[in-house]
Amino acid sequence: MSGCSKEISKEDAKKRAQEIADHEVKLEDFKKVHVEAVEEKKVEGEASDFQNTKQVMEYSTNDKWVHSYEVIESKEGEQTIKREEESWAYQEDGNYYTVERVNNNGEEMKAYNVYQESDEGWVAEKILFDAAFSLIQTGAFGGLTGKEALKELIKTIDGGAFDGLNFDLKYFSSGEGNLTVEGKKVDTKYELFGYKGEVTSTVKAGWDKYVMAENSETSEGTLKNADNKEVKFTGSSKTTYSYEVSVTKPDLSGYQQGGLN
């Protein structure tokens, strides 16, 4: 975060948030981006369930390379489920690659397509490659700007309608393009795995140079189900943003050519 932040009023925070929301940030401004989000949810007591997710979106336009990864692991009752999805699109030695890997509870499928400008159908193939490339790039960019989060923040500052949500927030800024929000959020209608109740969260979100710089939350509460059975809920989430990436490419020896069936 740049500069020295100081606490500001709700009114000034709303103005700063609107300035950041209105500021134009272009996709081409970012040559290297790494966005990683980790989230954990767990209930303990009458039931013992959890849900953990990790998402990574990264790219380097200089290296003509993009990569995305997502893993979801959850347990509900006696069933544990784990699913991984990973994809790449990159250019190497005059070839253009789109690569996919899916692992669903241990059953793995891996496939790739490779294109060359000399291919007879290159015009159509280039569209497929560009689409795979831009999907990850624009997905990462959407989270990076935090525009949607800012819109929700402005509503919060205004006291807008948030069904079941109460906020006690403080606002800090070091100047133009910079805003940090931190405090507590109470969700009186939280629901997970069929259990409902009140969850209190400590939250922090920050923008710097008109883009997201940090985003984290830790939560806990007591939930009950329809049979009045009680569980303790704990959760955490954190998103990190970086402008350096390590370009890695898959070993295609274990992949089938032609895409996933």
MOKA-V300522 format. One line per field, one symbol per residue. psi: psi as a letter, one per 30 degrees, with the letter a starting at -180 (. if undefined). burial: I if it has 9 or more other ideal C-beta (glycine too) atoms within 8 Angstrom, else O. Layout:
psi = ???
burial = ???
//
This chain:
psi = kkajklklleeeeeeeeeeeefkkkkeffjekkjkkkkkkkkkkbfljlljklkkkklljfeghklkkkkkkklkjbfkkkkkkkkllklkkhflkkkkkkkjjhfjkkkllkklkffkeheeeeeeeeeeeefeeeeeeeeeefgeeeeeeeeeeefhljjjgkkkjllkkkgakgkkkklbkkkjfhkkkhgklakkkkklkkkkkhglkfljlkklllkllafggkklkkkllkkkkklgkljjkkljgfgkkkglk.
burial = IOOOIOOIOOOIIIOIIIIIIOOOOOOOOIOIIIIIIIIIIIIOIOIOIIIIIIIIIIIIIOOOIIIIIIIIIIIOOOOOIIIIIIIIIIOOOOIIIIIIIIIOOOOOIIIIIOIIOOOOOIOOIIOIIOOIIOOIIIIIIIIIIIOOIIIOIIIIIOOOOIOOIOIOIOIIIIOOIIIIIIIIIIIOOIOIOOIIIIIIIIIIIIIIOIIIIIIIIOIIIIIIIOOOIIIIIIIIIIIIIIOOIOOOOIOOOOIOOOOOO
//
